Amino acid sequence: LANNDVLVYHDIEQDMEEGRSKGHVLMHGTKKMYIKRLSDNGERWIGSLIVGYTDKHKEIDLEVISKEVSEAALSIQYILPEYEIINCKVTVVT
C-alpha cells in the first residue's frame, strides 16, 4: 500500500501473504477486501479505509466502491481530531 493508493484482494486466501493480518481478516469471515490509502496534502500517509466483503461471490465494483470510499473519507475527516507530530511524538490538537 506504500506505493499504491488502492489495494484490492479479490481472494484473500490466495492473494494475501501469510501473516497475522491474513489470519485476522480470515478469522472474521472476510473473503475479499478493498483498501484505500489516505494521504494529507503533502502526500504523507495518514491512514487507510478498509472495506471487507464476507460474500466470496460478490464482485467488487471498483467504480462504485471507489466513489463510496472517497465520500466516506471526506465525511470522516471532519469528525476526527487533528493530530500534530512534534519530535516524533503524536499530540492531539485541542
C-alpha positions in Angstrom: 0.0 0.0 0.0 3.0 2.3 0.5 3.3 2.7 -3.3 -0.4 2.4 -4.2 -3.5 4.5 -3.5 -5.7 1.4 -3.6 -5.2 -2.3 -2.9 -7.8 -4.9 -3.8 -7.7 -8.5 -2.7 -10.2 -10.5 -4.8 -9.5 -13.7 -2.8 -7.7 -13.2 0.5 -6.8 -16.8 0.9 -4.9 -16.8 -2.4 -3.8 -13.2 -2.8 -2.7 -12.1 0.6 0.7 -13.0 2.1 0.7 -15.3 5.1 0.9 -13.5 8.4 -1.2 -12.1 11.3 -3.1 -9.7 9.1 -4.3 -12.5 6.8 -5.2 -14.6 9.8 -7.1 -11.8 11.4 -9.2 -10.9 8.4 -10.0 -14.6 7.7 -10.9 -15.2 11.3 -13.6 -12.6 10.9 -15.0 -14.1 7.8 -13.6 -11.6 5.3 -13.2 -13.1 1.8 -12.4 -10.0 -0.3 -11.0 -6.6 0.7 -10.7 -3.1 -0.7 -8.1 -0.8 1.0 -7.9 2.9 0.2 -4.7 4.8 1.3 -5.5 8.2 2.8 -3.0 11.0 2.5 -2.7 14.6 3.6 -2.0 17.5 1.3 1.7 16.7 1.5 1.0 13.1 0.3 2.0 11.7 3.7 0.1 8.6 4.7 -2.4 9.4 7.4 -4.5 6.2 7.5 -6.5 3.7 5.5 -10.1 2.9 4.9 -10.8 -0.8 4.6 -13.9 -2.4 3.2 -14.2 -6.1 3.8 -16.6 -8.5 1.9 -17.8 -11.7 3.5 -19.6 -12.9 0.4 -17.0 -14.7 -1.7 -19.2 -14.5 -4.8 -20.0 -10.7 -4.7 -17.9 -8.9 -7.3 -16.1 -5.7 -6.2 -17.3 -2.9 -8.5 -14.2 -0.7 -8.4 -16.0 2.4 -9.7 -18.8 2.2 -7.1 -16.6 1.3 -4.1 -14.0 4.0 -5.1 -16.7 6.7 -5.1 -18.3 5.4 -1.8 -14.9 5.3 0.0 -14.0 8.7 -1.2 -17.2 10.2 0.1 -16.7 8.4 3.4 -13.2 9.7 3.7 -14.5 13.3 3.2 -17.1 12.8 5.9 -14.7 11.2 8.4 -12.1 13.9 8.1 -14.4 16.4 9.8 -15.2 14.2 12.9 -11.7 13.0 13.7 -9.4 15.2 15.9 -6.5 16.9 14.4 -3.1 15.5 15.2 0.3 17.1 15.2 3.7 15.3 15.1 6.3 17.1 17.2 9.7 15.5 17.7 8.3 12.0 16.8 5.6 12.4 19.4 1.9 12.5 18.3 -0.2 15.2 20.0 -3.9 15.7 19.7 -4.6 19.4 18.9 -7.4 20.7 21.1 
